[in-house]
Amino acid sequence: MTPVGTVRNRRLDPQDSDHWGGEESTIVVDERFGDAGLTGLAEFSHVEVLFFFDRLAERDDYAKPLHPRGRIDLPAVGVFSERGPRRPNRIGTTIAEIIAVNGRELRVRGLDAIDGTPVLDIKPVMRQFVPSGVRQPEWVDQMMSEYFD
């Protein structure tokens, strides 16, 4: 894969992993897409950003369930039951609010990727792709209580 752009923001530490809700980032799209690559995106409220966790290594062992975020107060789960960065292929995905679109720059809020993170793809969020009635275990609410605050 070849990244389509790069995240620019004030967050530098991949271990600083909470309080993303107010974080504003600019995704600078590669010049190969020209100034028209983001045309039409400003009409949407949100984008789904797929990115590469390039600063952290994959886990050595995926066979053993682990406690999400290393928190022993949460149940041990398999790699596909959590969204941490140390995962197969190190692909992250987040839905972020669009603030502005200007040429090759997409300004968003709530993207949980640090400065310099390679962006693999950007997709508009469409209601038809967002499920209603999402169900999740109670421990997820505990884990995420400060993630976007």
N, C-alpha and C positions, 0 to 999 in steps of 0.2 A: 504494500500500500504506500501511496505517496500522500503526505498531508496536504490538505487544501488551504491551510492557514495556521496561524499561531495566536495563542492567547497572550494578551498584554494586560497586566494588572499589578497591584502592589503586593500580592502574596508571593513569597519566595520559598517558603519552607513546606515541603510535602508532608511533614509531621504536624503542621498547624492545620487541623482538619475540622474545626467547628466554626460556627458563626458565618456561614456563607450567604445568608439571605439578603443582606444589604450590600454584598460585594459586587462592585461594578467592574466589568471587564470589557475590553475591546478585542474582538477577533479580527485580525488583519488577514484578509483573504489573499492568497497568492496572486501575483500579477498575471499569471497565465489565464485567469478568469476575467481580466480587464475590469473596468468600472461597472460593467453591466451584470456581473455574476450574481449580485444581491438584489437586482431589480425586482420589485414586487414584494419583497420580504417585509417591507415596512407596513404593509397592510395586515400583517398577522400580529398577534399579541405575544406569541412565544415561539421559540425554536427549540428543537432537540439537537444537542451538540454531542457528537461522538468524538472522543479524544483518546490520546495514547498516554497512559501513565508511564512516561519515559524515565522518571527519576527513581522508581522503585523496582526492585527485582521481583520476579514471580516467586511464589512460594516454592519451597523444595519438595513438599509433599502435599498432594491434594486428597489423598485417601483418608486422612484423619480429620474428622470434624473439629473445628476450632471455635472459640468464643469470639463473636464479632467485636472488632476493635480492641481485642485483648481483655474484654471486661468479663470477669468470672461470674458476675451477677446475671449475665445473659447466657442462654443455653448454647451449647456447642452445636454448630450446624455445618453442613457441607458447603463447599465453595459456591454452589449455585443457589444457595439460600441466603446469601448476603451480597453486598455490593462493593466490598472493599477493593482497594487498588491492587493488591497483590493477588492477582487472579490470572487464569489462562489468557494469554495474549495481551493482558494489561489494557483492555479497552474499557473506557469509562463512558457513561452516557448520562446527560442531565437535561432536563427541560428548564430553560431560562427565559426570563421576560425580556422582550425586545424593548430597548430604550430608544435607539436611533439607528438609522442606516445612512451611511454617507460614503459613496464611492465603494472602495474595497474594505471599508471598516464597518463592522457590526458591533454596536454597543449593547451589552446585555447586563441583566442583574440576576444574581443567584447561581452563576456558573461556578461549580466547585473544582476548578482547575487552576493551578498556579501559573505564574508568569513564565512564558516560554513553552508552555505545553503545546505539542503538535495537535492540531484539529484534523480529524479524519473525514468528517462530513458534517453538514449543517442541513437540517430538514425543518420545514415549517410544521408547527403542531396544528393538526386538524382535528376537530371534534370527533370525526368519524373513526379516528385511530385511538382515541382516549377512552378506555373502558369505564363504564359506570359500575358502581357497586364493588369497588376493589376491596378485597379481604386480606388482612394480614394479622400475624400473631401480635399479642400485646407487647412482647419484648421489643418489637421494632419501635413502638412509640417511646419507650424508655431510652432506647439507643439514640433516636433522632431528636430528642427533646432540645438539644442545643445546636444541632447541626446547621439549621437555617436561621436561628434566632440572631 
